[in-house]
Amino acid sequence: MRRDEALTLLCCSPCLQVHEILASTTAPVSVKVGPVAPGTDVVTWLAKDALFFTLVQTPQGTRVYEHAEDMLYFASPDAQLHRDCPPGTAFLCQTVCDRQPEGPAQPRLLVMDLVAPVIACPRARNEALRRLASTLPSVCHLQWAGEKRALQGFVAGGFVPHDVAALVALRAPLELVRESGTGIAALDVLDLPR
């Protein structure tokens, strides 16, 4: 999905009320190259050419933080979190256009991780994210995260309806670790998503 399409889908006007937002929810996403431990790490995927956004619930409604341009927006009606979503809750998301058996590709926002409240353990964070699923708007879809071996089979089988750039381990909120594809870290860094 192109940036202008994502902004049209998710955002209204820019938001200058930064005092409503916890600084930790608008920190940059870190995608590092490193080992992914089978059986230990919680693993998910990065979509090819995806953009990162964070949906943040405030007492006054949902805000959308665009990571690439470091901009905060009021959420469009399609991106509003349900009023039952606790203020201070934030979700890391990536944009995708899912292929459909018939018709045009479907733009979606995949919810990858819970940014706030801060939960250090990725497994506990994933469980908390699943409990909050009912507060997500219809444009959002929970992204699967779990054992690397299960995800590898799913991706290799062609069951993901968009192109996958890499498998990543969820570490701290906003911190993802991607395995080296070439074995040369300097080369792997060159094609990391922004």
N, C-alpha and C positions, 0 to 999 in steps of 0.2 A: 504494500500500500504506500503510495506517495505521501509525503508530508502534508500537502494541501488537502488531500482526501481525508487523512487522519484528523486534521484540525477541524474540517467541516463536520465530520462525524461526532467528534468528542467535545469540541470546545465552542464557547461563545466568545465574549470579549475578554481581553486580558484583565487579570485581577491584580490590583496593586495593594490589596489588604494582606500583606505578607505576615503581619503579626498574628493572623489566624492560624498559620501553618507552622508546625514544628520544623525547625531547621533540618533535623535528621531525615525528614521525608523528602527533602529536595536536594539531598546529596547526590553526587554523580554515581552512576552504576559502574561498578568495577568488574571487568571481565579479565581475569588473569589466566595464564597458562600454568598448569600444574597437574599433579597426579589426581586421578579420581579413584577412590577406593571402593571396589565392589563389596557390597554387603554392609558398608558403613555410610557412604554418602547417599544423600537424597538427590537423585539425578532427574533433570528435565531437558528440554531442548531450546535452542535459539532458532527462530525462524530466519530464513535468508532474507536480508534487506529489511528486517523488522526495525521499528522505532520503539524506544522505551518511553512509557508514560507512567506516572503514578497518580492514581485516584486517591484523593484525600477527603475524608469526611470532616466538616467543620460544623459548629453549632448553626451556622448560617447556610449550610448546603455543601454540595460537592465541589471541589476544586480539582483541576487537572494540571499536573506539572509535566511539562515537556522537557525531557532530559537533554536532547540534542541542542536546543536553543536556550536552555535555562530560563524558560518562561512559565508563568503561572496563569491559568485561565479559569473562568467560571465554566462549569460543566454544561454541556448541551443537555436538553431534556433526555436524550438517549443514553447519556453517560451518568445520570444522577444515581447515586447510591440510595438505597431505600432509607426512609427516615428512621428505621430501627437499627441502622448501622451506627455504632457508638462514635461520637465525635472523637477525633484523634486517630481513627483507624485509617490506615493507608495501604494500598495494594500496588505492587509492581506489576506492570502489564507490558505486553508487546503487541504490536499491530500485525495482522495477517490478512490475506485475502484467500479464503478457502475455495479450492476448486469444487465445483458442483457437477453432478452427473449430467445435468442439463441446465443451460442458462449461464448467466454471467457469474464470475467469482463473487463470493460473499465476504464483505469486510467484517472483521471481528477483532475484538480485543481479548487476548488471552491473558488471564490473571495467573501470573507465575509464582508470586510469593507475597507474603505479608511483611510490610515494612514497619508498620506500627499497629498495635503496641509492639515494642521491641521484645522479641523472644529469641534468645541466643541459639537454642537447639533447633536445627532445621526440621527434625521430625515433629517436634512439638509445635513449631510454627506452621508446618503443613497441616497438622490436625486442627489448629485454630483457624486457619484459612478455610478449611472444609466446613467448619461450623458456621462461618460467616457467609457461606455461599448464597443463602436466601436473600441477602442484602444487596446482591449484585444486580445491575441493570441487564436487560435482555441482550444488549450488544456484547456483554462480557461472557466469557466461557472459562471455567476453571481448567487450567492446564494440568495434565497428569504429571505427577512427580513420584519417584519411588526408586526401585532397584534398577541399576544400570542394565543388567542382563535382560530384564523384561522390556525395558525401553528400546534397547538395541534391536530386538526382534520385531517390535512394533514398527519402528522407523524403517528397518530393512524390508519389512513386508509391504511397504507402501501404504500403510494405513493412515498416515498423517496427510491431510488434504492440502498441504502447502509444502514448499521446499524447506528443508532443514539445513541450517548452516553448521551446527555443532551440538553435541551433547554437553551439558554443563552440570556441575554439582552446585547445589545451593549451600552456601556457607553462612556467613552473617547476612542480615538484611542488606540488600543492594550489593552483595558480593557474590559473584559467580566464578567458578573455576572450570576452565575448559582444558581437556587433555590436548597435548601436543599432537598435531596431525602429521608433522614432518619429522619430529624429533629434534628440530632446530628452533629453539624458542624465539630467536630474533625473526625468523620467517613467519612463525605462527602468529605473532603479534600484529603483523601487517594486515591481516584480513579479519580482525575482530570487529563485531558489530559496534556501532556507535550508540 
